[in-house]
């Protein structure tokens, strides 16, 4: 491991940072077309200062700033143990496989690197063996996938399932050949010495820089089970990229969830135990078999409407309490039966423990005002209903104090960075959410020339966004834009209903306006597949909702228009949001100003950020919501966007895409 640079004089570190980013420096020699960016260097110095002083830095870096290099360069110069957490596994892979090796090699750093994912990303030899032996698979397709996985198991070194591209990421075989915190046997497993999860953790312990993702980071903070428990104490710097996702991720992990899928998996494992290890226990098969029908009854009792509903509303539904009690009794019976024989094997002990924990979570959700160990925190409970399942949730209304305790536990540097953390330069909403009131903040604008590269278009005459005519009106307004751009567009919707309506309209309308590229729709393929088809086509139109609002990077002419149908205010009937707004109101605050408006501004910036990805990109951002212009708060929202020229005239949009390139002045 490299030595920590805590004792390196500040002027020496600053000089090394400047040298790294110089026009003739190591990064310039390693990257063809490299350009020094003042914003990138300024942010790197701020990160270096935070590392040196073990401070907390909240850093917003506009698109194109190069924030990844801004934190990697000072981290490598300082040395020591560094954990870098990203928003998604895709970004995690990109950082580990491309960005980190490039910067390390350019700086000639001796730092060692490791990639650590959650255990569900690694092949489990025990569960592969058990699944192969049991032979009970959900489908013939899974049987084919199992054969591929078994062959790959003999060749893989890391056991990372992303290596096996011809088995889909969402294939139902994966939960049967990977482990969870609940069903891992740990050191009692016969394959422990060859365990891919253990090997990945060992590599991470020995490495100087470890790349994780937010879900793994918080799973470990809460559960101390995903491999970071020994890393964090030795770490002198934590860097959290895509940090705008942290409040939602932390809320999930500081809370509790019980899902129909978890309980169904528990039932299957209990049935396996009933047929094998506990075949001499007469009551267990019936007890295990009772869980899945109880899951189905609760789902039916939750009603046909999908979405979130407060616990009180769910408990008031006819038959819901009875169905919940039946499910609790079924799980409790399995926990009791298994508990009598848990000492027979580690598998049995694990299933018994899972059943006991599930029984306790259901009881808390049903009967207890607050979740366990809530302390001074207020909690909210709700039911989330999906077409084929349900989730029982319990979450703290605020995670600020909970997260603050993690920050204060040990002295180290914390860096939070994203392109979208502030609202009009004000970080208070974000820092208040995470308990970062004393953090240093800094914002570095994008080096792109948005004034010439981009146009913000708000069509005239659109109906109010809650009008039944709104989606059709947005499509009508977008058609001439798509004709001018010849497709090459993302249309981003705030609801799946609007997306489906748009698909129906555009399937017939696009050929009529001369757009002959493919129409790609979220849900009709994986996000990765759809993006690859979009890039390859060069003139496609893609319809998406939440999953395409962020973390999507399409540079060049293939994406020249982003249409956003409505301002992304969260639905007020979301139980957690409603409780937060009530709390703000009770405390004398203004819920709209203090929560809803900042959240919408950050989300809008994320969606708009898909448009301009390089210094040569050009494009139009169309927002189909008259409130951006008509309401006083609209100014707060558009001022949070990059400084694009603004217009309400379709003629200016057409001129922007004109062959001459001579755009008229925006308003």
Secondary structure, 3 states (H helix, E strand, C coil): CCCCCCCCCHHHHHHHHHHHHCCCCHHHHHCCCCCCCHHHHHHHHHHHHHHHHCCEEEEEECCCCCHHHHHHHHHHHHCCCEEEEECCHHHHHHHHHHHHHHHHHHHCCCCCEEECCCHHHEECHHHHHHHHHHCCCCCHHHHHHHHHHHHHHHHCCCCEHHHCCCCCCCCCCHHHHECCCCCCCHHHCCCHHHCHHHHHHHHHHHCCEEEEEHHHHHHHHHHCCCCCHHHHHHCCEEEECCHHHHHHHHHHHHCEEEEHHHHHHHHHHHHHHHHCCCCCCCCHHHHHHHHHHHHHHHHHHCCCCCEEEEHHHHHCCCCHHHHHHHHHHHHHHHHHHHHCCHHHCHHHHHHHHHHHHHHHHHHHHHHCCCCCCCCCCCEEEEEEEECCEEEEEEEECCCHHHHHHHHHCCCCEEEEEECCCCECCECHHHHHHHCCCCCEEEEECCCCCHHHHEEEECCCCCCCCCCCCHHHHHHHHHHHHHHHHCCCEEEECCCHHHHHHHHHHHHHHHHHCCCCCCEEECCCCCHHHHHHHHHHHCCCEEEECHHHCCCCCCCCCCCCEEEECCCCCCCCCCHHHHHHHHHHHHCCCCHHHHHHHHHHHHHHHHHHCCCCCCCCCCEEEEECCCHHHHCCCHHHHHHHCCCCEEECCHHHHHHHCCCCCCCCCCC
